[in-house]
Amino acid sequence: MARNFRLARVHLQGASLVGAELQGANFQKSTLADTNMCKAAVWRASSDAPLYAVFEDVLDERPLRADKFVHAKTVINETPEGEERTKALQSIEELDPANLATRQARKLS
């Protein structure tokens, strides 16, 4: 369950990320040539170019399911308290499907 990864400036030429869960991943300034992301979950992922412009295969841009979000948050909460845990909890909040309507309303205003 890979979410909110900071993959900025990585070189993934020829990598296979078929079906990977990459919600919220940051691909800014990354090299993605010949990377297979067929059926990868990329909701809220960011890139210098639209991911559809880079990949011809089907990408899954549906919001994260609520049960998967709860599981990810539970796993993070089981780690020792500290700055890293706090940062992780803050960074996954953008993936919370319960906040989707609020985020969309802010974009429209």
MDTraj code that builds the backbone (N, CA, C; nanometers):
import mdtraj as md
import numpy as np

residues = "MET ALA ARG ASN PHE ARG LEU ALA ARG VAL HIS LEU GLN GLY ALA SER LEU VAL GLY ALA GLU LEU GLN GLY ALA ASN PHE GLN LYS SER THR LEU ALA ASP THR ASN MET CYS LYS ALA ALA VAL TRP ARG ALA SER SER ASP ALA PRO LEU TYR ALA VAL PHE GLU ASP VAL LEU ASP GLU ARG PRO LEU ARG ALA ASP LYS PHE VAL HIS ALA LYS THR VAL ILE ASN GLU THR PRO GLU GLY GLU GLU ARG THR LYS ALA LEU GLN SER ILE GLU GLU LEU ASP PRO ALA ASN LEU ALA THR ARG GLN ALA ARG LYS LEU SER".split()
xyz = np.array([
    [0.0850, -0.1164, 0.0000],
    [0.0000, 0.0000, 0.0000],
    [0.0901, 0.1234, 0.0000],
    [0.1246, 0.1714, -0.1161],
    [0.2156, 0.2853, -0.1280],
    [0.1361, 0.4112, -0.1535],
    [0.1309, 0.4993, -0.0575],
    [0.0537, 0.6214, -0.0742],
    [0.1350, 0.7411, -0.0287],
    [0.1139, 0.8509, -0.0992],
    [0.1790, 0.9772, -0.0667],
    [0.3306, 0.9670, -0.0726],
    [0.3805, 0.8835, -0.1598],
    [0.5245, 0.8725, -0.1758],
    [0.5789, 0.9969, -0.2431],
    [0.6938, 1.0385, -0.2004],
    [0.7647, 1.1490, -0.2643],
    [0.8634, 1.0856, -0.3622],
    [0.8199, 1.0751, -0.4850],
    [0.9009, 1.0138, -0.5895],
    [0.9567, 1.1198, -0.6825],
    [0.9691, 1.2407, -0.6323],
    [1.0225, 1.3494, -0.7132],
    [1.1675, 1.3196, -0.7499],
    [1.1997, 1.3503, -0.8753],
    [1.3361, 1.3364, -0.9281],
    [1.3884, 1.1920, -0.9294],
    [1.2984, 1.0959, -0.9423],
    [1.3437, 0.9573, -0.9541],
    [1.3434, 0.9164, -1.1011],
    [1.4193, 0.8141, -1.1330],
    [1.4282, 0.7630, -1.2698],
    [1.3670, 0.6236, -1.2708],
    [1.2497, 0.6119, -1.3331],
    [1.1761, 0.4859, -1.3349],
    [1.1644, 0.4285, -1.4755],
    [1.2625, 0.4545, -1.5609],
    [1.2552, 0.4041, -1.6974],
    [1.2401, 0.2528, -1.6970],
    [1.1369, 0.2059, -1.7648],
    [1.1156, 0.0625, -1.7791],
    [1.0613, -0.0068, -1.6560],
    [1.0271, 0.0668, -1.5534],
    [0.9753, 0.0053, -1.4307],
    [0.8353, -0.0506, -1.4541],
    [0.8003, -0.1537, -1.3804],
    [0.6654, -0.2087, -1.3860],
    [0.5934, -0.1720, -1.2571],
    [0.4938, -0.0861, -1.2712],
    [0.4108, -0.0458, -1.1583],
    [0.2657, -0.0871, -1.1851],
    [0.2500, -0.1999, -1.2512],
    [0.1179, -0.2494, -1.2881],
    [0.0347, -0.2714, -1.1614],
    [-0.0802, -0.2076, -1.1569],
    [-0.1718, -0.2233, -1.0451],
    [-0.1229, -0.1627, -0.9144],
    [-0.0164, -0.0835, -0.9171],
    [0.0376, -0.0249, -0.7943],
    [-0.0591, 0.0781, -0.7370],
    [-0.0588, 0.0921, -0.6061],
    [-0.1400, 0.1925, -0.5383],
    [-0.0512, 0.3128, -0.5118],
    [-0.0650, 0.4140, -0.5965],
    [0.0229, 0.5305, -0.5925],
    [-0.0546, 0.6584, -0.5618],
    [-0.1649, 0.6455, -0.4873],
    [-0.2464, 0.7616, -0.4558],
    [-0.1620, 0.8667, -0.3842],
    [-0.1666, 0.9891, -0.4354],
    [-0.0959, 1.0997, -0.3740],
    [0.0537, 1.1045, -0.4027],
    [0.1041, 1.0158, -0.4875],
    [0.2484, 1.0133, -0.5162],
    [0.2908, 1.1409, -0.5875],
    [0.4114, 1.1851, -0.5611],
    [0.4677, 1.3046, -0.6224],
    [0.5730, 1.2609, -0.7236],
    [0.5423, 1.2767, -0.8523],
    [0.6332, 1.2398, -0.9604],
    [0.6975, 1.3631, -1.0251],
    [0.7011, 1.4770, -0.9558],
    [0.7567, 1.5992, -1.0123],
    [0.9023, 1.5773, -1.0525],
    [0.9362, 1.6189, -1.1740],
    [1.0717, 1.6105, -1.2292],
    [1.1271, 1.4677, -1.2317],
    [1.0386, 1.3686, -1.2407],
    [1.0800, 1.2284, -1.2496],
    [1.0831, 1.1836, -1.3951],
    [1.1649, 1.0842, -1.4243],
    [1.1724, 1.0265, -1.5573],
    [1.0888, 0.8991, -1.5571],
    [0.9854, 0.8974, -1.6412],
    [0.8908, 0.7859, -1.6402],
    [0.8837, 0.7139, -1.7746],
    [0.9811, 0.7325, -1.8597],
    [0.9791, 0.6722, -1.9929],
    [0.9689, 0.5205, -1.9854],
    [0.8793, 0.4640, -2.0651],
    [0.8587, 0.3193, -2.0743],
    [0.8195, 0.2539, -1.9420],
    [0.7650, 0.3310, -1.8497],
    [0.7172, 0.2759, -1.7231],
    [0.5756, 0.2242, -1.7439],
    [0.5508, 0.1016, -1.7043],
    [0.4189, 0.0414, -1.7209],
    [0.3371, 0.0647, -1.5941],
    [0.2348, 0.1495, -1.6067],
    [0.1480, 0.1796, -1.4930],
    [0.0047, 0.1358, -1.5212],
    [-0.0114, 0.0318, -1.5995],
    [-0.1442, -0.0179, -1.6340],
    [-0.2216, -0.0488, -1.5059],
    [-0.3409, 0.0070, -1.4975],
    [-0.4324, -0.0132, -1.3846],
    [-0.3754, 0.0353, -1.2520],
    [-0.2758, 0.1222, -1.2552],
    [-0.2219, 0.1796, -1.1309],
    [-0.3217, 0.2810, -1.0761],
    [-0.3356, 0.2839, -0.9451],
    [-0.4233, 0.3799, -0.8787],
    [-0.3438, 0.5078, -0.8563],
    [-0.3802, 0.6153, -0.9253],
    [-0.3012, 0.7380, -0.9220],
    [-0.3827, 0.8599, -0.8785],
    [-0.4925, 0.8384, -0.8091],
    [-0.5759, 0.9493, -0.7645],
    [-0.4935, 1.0436, -0.6781],
    [-0.5004, 1.1716, -0.7062],
    [-0.4292, 1.2772, -0.6333],
    [-0.2775, 1.2707, -0.6512],
    [-0.2288, 1.1931, -0.7481],
    [-0.0853, 1.1922, -0.7779],
    [-0.0527, 1.3177, -0.8586],
    [0.0705, 1.3655, -0.8463],
    [0.1095, 1.4853, -0.9201],
    [0.2306, 1.4555, -1.0070],
    [0.2341, 1.5245, -1.1207],
    [0.3409, 1.5043, -1.2174],
    [0.3594, 1.6325, -1.2969],
    [0.4767, 1.6498, -1.3566],
    [0.5002, 1.7668, -1.4418],
    [0.4091, 1.7647, -1.5639],
    [0.3795, 1.6470, -1.6135],
    [0.2909, 1.6298, -1.7286],
    [0.1715, 1.5469, -1.6840],
    [0.0569, 1.5655, -1.7476],
    [-0.0570, 1.4797, -1.7119],
    [-0.0187, 1.3330, -1.7289],
    [-0.0557, 1.2509, -1.6330],
    [-0.0187, 1.1097, -1.6412],
    [-0.0770, 1.0439, -1.7651],
    [-0.1922, 1.0916, -1.8134],
    [-0.2477, 1.0345, -1.9353],
    [-0.1595, 1.0652, -2.0561],
    [-0.0869, 1.1762, -2.0521],
    [0.0013, 1.2104, -2.1627],
    [0.1242, 1.1201, -2.1651],
    [0.1585, 1.0633, -2.0508],
    [0.2773, 0.9789, -2.0396],
    [0.2433, 0.8324, -2.0646],
    [0.1286, 0.7892, -2.0185],
    [0.0925, 0.6475, -2.0251],
    [-0.0330, 0.6283, -2.1078],
    [-0.0299, 0.5304, -2.1944],
    [-0.1459, 0.5030, -2.2786],
    [-0.2414, 0.4048, -2.2134],
    [-0.1921, 0.3263, -2.1184],
    [-0.2762, 0.2260, -2.0544],
    [-0.3760, 0.2903, -1.9587],
    [-0.4695, 0.2117, -1.9152],
    [-0.5739, 0.2590, -1.8254],
    [-0.5155, 0.2882, -1.6875],
    [-0.5461, 0.4080, -1.6358],
    [-0.5077, 0.4459, -1.5004],
    [-0.6337, 0.4539, -1.4163],
    [-0.6216, 0.4199, -1.2911],
    [-0.7354, 0.4245, -1.1994],
    [-0.7273, 0.5544, -1.1199],
    [-0.8161, 0.6487, -1.1505],
    [-0.8155, 0.7770, -1.0813],
    [-0.9339, 0.7909, -0.9859],
    [-0.9885, 0.6788, -0.9449],
    [-1.0969, 0.6839, -0.8473],
    [-1.0405, 0.7165, -0.7092],
    [-1.1213, 0.7822, -0.6259],
    [-1.0763, 0.8090, -0.4890],
    [-1.0460, 0.6794, -0.4147],
    [-0.9622, 0.6910, -0.3157],
    [-0.9267, 0.5791, -0.2300],
    [-1.0518, 0.5317, -0.1565],
    [-1.0709, 0.4019, -0.1478],
    [-1.1853, 0.3492, -0.0726],
    [-1.1694, 0.3827, 0.0751],
    [-1.2809, 0.4082, 0.1417],
    [-1.2785, 0.4478, 0.2828],
    [-1.2089, 0.3442, 0.3700],
    [-1.2328, 0.2151, 0.3456],
    [-1.1711, 0.1125, 0.4297],
    [-1.0193, 0.1098, 0.4123],
    [-0.9714, 0.1377, 0.2911],
    [-0.8262, 0.1414, 0.2689],
    [-0.7645, 0.2637, 0.3361],
    [-0.8366, 0.3758, 0.3334],
    [-0.7864, 0.4944, 0.4018],
    [-0.7780, 0.4694, 0.5522],
    [-0.8816, 0.4114, 0.6082],
    [-0.8819, 0.3811, 0.7520],
    [-0.7670, 0.2873, 0.7867],
    [-0.7428, 0.1878, 0.7020],
    [-0.6326, 0.0942, 0.7274],
    [-0.4973, 0.1673, 0.7261],
    [-0.4763, 0.2519, 0.6270],
    [-0.3500, 0.3263, 0.6186],
    [-0.3317, 0.4147, 0.7416],
    [-0.4362, 0.4810, 0.7831],
    [-0.4284, 0.5684, 0.9000],
    [-0.4016, 0.4878, 1.0271],
    [-0.4623, 0.3700, 1.0370],
    [-0.4401, 0.2824, 1.1526],
    [-0.2951, 0.2378, 1.1593],
    [-0.2401, 0.1985, 1.0458],
    [-0.1000, 0.1553, 1.0413],
    [-0.0081, 0.2683, 1.0867],
    [-0.0331, 0.3890, 1.0381],
    [0.0497, 0.5039, 1.0782],
    [0.0346, 0.5316, 1.2269],
    [-0.0873, 0.5232, 1.2780],
    [-0.1106, 0.5491, 1.4205],
    [-0.0447, 0.4461, 1.5111],
    [-0.0109, 0.3298, 1.4555],
    [0.0554, 0.2262, 1.5356],
    [0.2059, 0.2504, 1.5481],
    [0.2580, 0.3467, 1.4737],
    [0.4010, 0.3778, 1.4831],
    [0.4250, 0.4667, 1.6044],
    [0.5488, 0.4718, 1.6534],
    [0.5782, 0.5552, 1.7695],
    [0.5465, 0.7029, 1.7427],
    [0.5011, 0.7714, 1.8464],
    [0.4698, 0.9137, 1.8333],
    [0.5953, 0.9917, 1.7985],
    [0.5754, 1.0999, 1.7281],
    [0.6872, 1.1851, 1.6922],
    [0.6559, 1.2669, 1.5696],
    [0.7542, 1.3442, 1.5269],
    [0.7366, 1.4349, 1.4144],
    [0.7057, 1.3611, 1.2844],
    [0.7739, 1.2492, 1.2598],
    [0.7507, 1.1742, 1.1359],
    [0.6082, 1.1199, 1.1295],
    [0.5568, 1.0692, 1.2409],
    [0.4189, 1.0189, 1.2422],
    [0.3207, 1.1333, 1.2185],
    [0.3463, 1.2469, 1.2821],
    [0.2593, 1.3625, 1.2635],
    [0.2574, 1.4058, 1.1177],
    [0.3749, 1.4119, 1.0548],
    [0.3839, 1.4483, 0.9128],
    [0.3095, 1.3479, 0.8255],
    [0.3251, 1.2196, 0.8559],
    [0.2576, 1.1155, 0.7769],
    [0.1062, 1.1283, 0.7877],
    [0.0567, 1.1518, 0.9088],
    [-0.0877, 1.1673, 0.9272],
    [-0.1399, 1.2903, 0.8545],
    [-0.0636, 1.3985, 0.8568],
    [-0.1052, 1.5195, 0.7859],
    [-0.1052, 1.4972, 0.6351],
    [-0.0058, 1.4257, 0.5861],
    [0.0044, 1.4089, 0.4411],
    [-0.1020, 1.3155, 0.3849],
    [-0.1515, 1.2201, 0.4631],
    [-0.2535, 1.1310, 0.4077],
    [-0.3936, 1.1907, 0.4153],
    [-0.4110, 1.3004, 0.4867],
    [-0.5440, 1.3607, 0.4968],
    [-0.5994, 1.3991, 0.3604],
    [-0.5134, 1.4352, 0.2655],
    [-0.5634, 1.4701, 0.1317],
    [-0.6199, 1.3488, 0.0592],
    [-0.5915, 1.2299, 0.1088],
    [-0.6437, 1.1074, 0.0476],
    [-0.7742, 1.0612, 0.1115],
    [-0.8190, 1.1290, 0.2155],
    [-0.9407, 1.0891, 0.2864],
    [-1.0611, 1.1106, 0.1945],
    [-1.1282, 1.0018, 0.1540],
    [-1.2418, 1.0178, 0.0626],
    [-1.3568, 1.0959, 0.1258],
    [-1.3622, 1.1014, 0.2580],
    [-1.4684, 1.1767, 0.3253],
    [-1.4537, 1.3266, 0.3022],
    [-1.3329, 1.3728, 0.2714],
    [-1.3085, 1.5147, 0.2487],
    [-1.3165, 1.5536, 0.1013],
    [-1.3499, 1.4615, 0.0136],
    [-1.3507, 1.4866, -0.1295],
    [-1.4467, 1.5995, -0.1668],
    [-1.5690, 1.5983, -0.1156],
    [-1.6672, 1.7027, -0.1494],
    [-1.6185, 1.8399, -0.1052],
    [-1.5568, 1.8469, 0.0115],
    [-1.5053, 1.9748, 0.0622],
    [-1.3958, 2.0289, -0.0276],
    [-1.3027, 1.9410, -0.0690],
    [-1.1922, 1.9831, -0.1570],
    [-1.2448, 2.0306, -0.2918],
    [-1.3437, 1.9598, -0.3461],
    [-1.3984, 1.9982, -0.4756],
    [-1.4693, 2.1324, -0.4665],
    [-1.5393, 2.1577, -0.3571],
    [-1.6085, 2.2856, -0.3386],
    [-1.5082, 2.4001, -0.3289],
    [-1.3946, 2.3779, -0.2626],
    [-1.2920, 2.4825, -0.2521],
    [-1.2344, 2.5157, -0.3884],
    [-1.2153, 2.4146, -0.4737],
    [-1.1599, 2.4376, -0.6068],
    [-1.2546, 2.5227, -0.6915],
    [-1.3846, 2.5046, -0.6727],
    [-1.4828, 2.5764, -0.7523],
    [-1.5010, 2.7212, -0.7063],
    [-1.4650, 2.7494, -0.5810],
    [-1.4877, 2.8875, -0.5303],
    [-1.3700, 2.9776, -0.5557],
])
top = md.Topology()
chain = top.add_chain()
for i, resn in enumerate(residues, 1):
    res = top.add_residue(resn, chain, resSeq=i)
    for name in ("N", "CA", "C"):
        top.add_atom(name, md.element.get_by_symbol(name[0]), res)
traj = md.Trajectory(xyz[None], top)
